[in-house]
Amino acid sequence: MEGGSTPLTDDEERRMRAMLFGELGNEIADRGWVRFPAYSPEDRRRLIDVAHRLSSHWGQQVFVEAEDQCRLKLYLAGYGTQSEDPTSRQPRTRSAGSTA
C-alpha cells in the first residue's frame, strides 16, 4: 500500500457515493454550496457523479468547480465564485437571456 491509494471495491464505492450524496447534499441544501477535497482523479469523478445525482434528485443543476488542484466546490446557481468575488473566474454556465 506504499505510494498511493488502493481502489475501492464495488461495495465500498457504492457506500462512499451514498455517504457523499447524503452529507454533501445536506450541506448544499443548508447553505447552497460545499467544498470537498479531491486529491485523485477518482475523487474528482466521484464528486462529479454525486453532483449529477443531486441534480437529478432535486430537479435543479448542481454545478462543480475546481477551486485548486485538490479541492472541488459543488454549488447551486447563485452560490458560485461570481457571487463571492466578482473579479474571480466565473463558472462556465449558460443562461437564457443573458446580456453580459
URLINKA-V488114 format. One record per pair of residues at least 12 apart in sequence whose C-alpha atoms are under 10 Angstrom apart, sorted by the first residue. I is the first residue (numbers start at 1). J is the second residue. D is the distance in whole Angstrom. If there is no record, write none. Layout:
i j d
I J D
I J D
//
This chain:
i j d
4 40 10
5 40 9
7 42 9
8 42 10
13 46 9
16 46 9
17 46 7
17 47 8
17 49 8
17 50 7
17 53 10
18 50 8
19 50 10
20 36 10
20 46 9
20 47 8
20 50 7
20 51 10
21 47 9
21 49 9
21 50 6
21 51 8
21 53 8
21 54 7
22 50 9
22 54 9
24 36 8
24 47 9
24 50 9
24 51 9
24 54 9
24 74 8
24 75 10
25 50 9
25 51 9
25 53 10
25 54 7
25 55 10
25 57 10
25 58 10
25 62 10
25 74 9
25 75 10
27 74 10
27 75 10
28 54 10
28 62 9
28 74 8
28 75 7
28 76 7
28 79 10
29 58 10
29 75 9
29 76 9
31 75 9
31 76 9
31 79 9
32 62 9
32 74 9
32 75 6
32 76 6
32 77 8
32 78 8
32 79 6
32 80 9
33 62 9
33 63 9
33 64 10
33 73 7
33 74 6
33 75 4
33 76 6
33 77 9
33 78 10
33 79 6
33 80 8
34 64 10
34 72 8
34 73 6
34 74 5
34 75 6
34 76 10
34 79 10
35 64 10
35 65 9
35 66 9
35 67 9
35 71 7
35 72 6
35 73 4
35 74 6
35 75 9
36 66 10
36 67 10
36 70 9
36 71 6
36 72 6
36 73 6
36 74 8
37 66 10
37 67 10
37 68 10
37 69 9
37 70 6
37 71 4
37 72 6
37 73 9
38 66 9
38 68 9
38 69 8
38 70 5
38 71 5
38 72 6
38 73 10
39 69 7
39 70 5
39 71 7
39 72 10
40 69 9
40 70 8
41 70 10
43 70 9
43 71 10
43 72 10
44 64 10
44 66 9
44 70 9
44 71 9
44 72 8
47 64 8
47 72 8
47 73 9
47 74 8
48 62 9
48 63 9
48 64 7
48 65 10
48 72 9
48 74 8
50 62 9
50 74 9
51 63 7
51 64 7
51 73 10
51 74 7
51 75 9
51 76 10
52 64 9
55 76 9
60 76 8
60 77 9
61 75 9
61 76 7
61 77 7
62 74 6
62 75 5
62 76 5
62 77 7
63 75 5
63 76 6
63 77 7
63 79 9
63 80 8
63 91 8
63 92 9
63 93 9
64 76 9
64 80 9
64 91 8
64 92 10
65 80 8
65 81 9
65 90 9
65 91 7
65 92 9
66 91 9
67 81 9
67 89 10
77 93 10
//
